[in-house]
Amino acid sequence: MRYTELGKTGMKISHLSFGASSLGSVFRETKENESIEAVEAAIEGGINFIDVSPYYGHYKAETVLGKALKGIPRDKYFLSTKVGRYGKDGVNTWDYSAKRVTDSVYESMERLGIDFIDLINVHDIEFQAALPGGLQKVVDETLPALFELRDKGVVGHVGITDLQLENLKWVVEQCTMQDAQGTTVESILNFCHYTLNDDALSDYLDFFEQRGIGVINASPLSMGLLSQRGVPAWHPAPRPLVEACQKAAEHCMAKGYPIERLAVQYSASNTRIASTLFSSANPDNVRRNIQWANEEPDWELVSEVKAIIGNQQRVTWANS
């Protein structure tokens, strides 16, 4: 396992990291004991960065993860959770106000059974872009509330997450203008943009590196696009992209090389990205992904897959 400092945070995190969204039964109904074993398998395999959110399973993921963490020494992992995106009784909600995000941090710590959060993220800032105040509210209200918690020692570092790379760049630029107040974003988490079908994140790496901002890439399978099983019914990708990825998956299988393996290897291979985040509540899948992430990809097959995906490269979608 390779360990890389996340920006200037001082946290040296594993180049493959564990996303706990699956623990919230986001993708399928899960068993609690299996979920706990998946977390333990991640730690045993060298993963030391775990990411979660109150939104995943509407608090279920944090609750289950908290049970798993009871049996793991605190110095074995860095923990990231989020604020701003929530839900209850199957209804999604968003609240990026200073009061709500401050309360949210303490609520998360209670569910997780910890007294310190290594990294707190503003979750999917594009949703605030559609709310009163727009993204400016993230800069003027959400982030300052989290910076205050950082100054108090409640959280260690502050980051932002989003599907839309341009939103991440915009907020970082606005915060850079206010460095005198200590309003500095320390990391970004972006998903589905450093994968076999979309490497748009690479266009932004210089920007983030020049500002000392750590980069986390999530969803190496592009939320199921790059899998033999194919996308779930809710996947927002346009049909031509889905079909192109299906052809690529079939090509990989014909060569005896599952596209999931190639996808994880490819996403985890970029040393300019501190970590690639995947999620699974299946301990066997966790162990397999760790093995794959420590292997060099078949670069010839990478080229073949990219050619099959063809003009659907970098085709993206709106978050939902």
Order of alpha helices (4+ residues) and beta strands (2+ residues): beta-beta-beta-alpha-beta-alpha-beta-beta-beta-alpha-beta-alpha-alpha-alpha-beta-alpha-beta-alpha-beta-alpha-alpha-beta-alpha-alpha
